[in-house]
């Protein structure tokens, strides 16, 4: 039986270690520590502001979080830093999977899960 959510993700998501991310707590730590996740959002925000010459106020304080969102690689559920949700991401933070799809496809894809704290060690 086919699943509408499967569209070739096996090519880049098989046998990956994924990190369990719980928002908004993950964002709160990222903002406080200015870790790699925060830096990724900050870089994107700065490029966007430079290109549009708008939104400078978003570089001040926690407002910067509104420059980021991702979608589940399977069902397109939206991950937001200020919305209570659980997602799993690859080490490079480029691919995001919602909790439901993680549960549904964990065995098929051979995923190993680690905690968010392991992402920055």
Secondary structure, 3 states (H helix, E strand, C coil): CCCCCCCCCHHHHCCCEEEEEEECHHHHHHHHHCCHHHHHHHHHHHHHHHHHCCCHHHHCHHHHHHHCCEEECCCCCEECCCCCEEEEECCCCCCEEEHHHHHHHHHHHCCEEEEHHHHHC
